[in-house]
């Protein structure tokens, strides 16, 4: 029985050593989450892209409630990350696609999917990080209507 256990442990260790390793970037200090590899667009890079709105497609990957609560970028089209692959036909291939999420994680996942399908993606945007860098967000009209209804 102990030989069987030892054999199982050795085979498991060998399989783990042979398995491909993910190429993840470590999260910033103080944050134990692992982020998928991807380029995060900084404010200056994003502002340069936003200056030419006819050349870009702003892809908001969050749900409508997150967009209303946290804000988004001008000209956005909302396709939640879970629906992205089934809705690729809605994204123009002749424009630079800028995927947007809260802190870039979903944006980086979308970047990988989009690049696999031939889209041009310069990097992902985390709107909360963009706002911390001094960038201005917009809030959909639904948020203002909700506040008026609730008396806020």
Secondary structure, 3 states (H helix, E strand, C coil): CHHHHHHHHHHHHHHHHHCCCCCCEECCCCCCCEECCCCECCHHHHHHHHCCHHHEEEEECCCHHHHHHHCECCCCEECCHHHCHHHHHHCCCCCEEEEEECCCHHHHHHHHHHHHCCCECCCEEEHHHHHHCCCCCECCHHHHHHHHHHCC
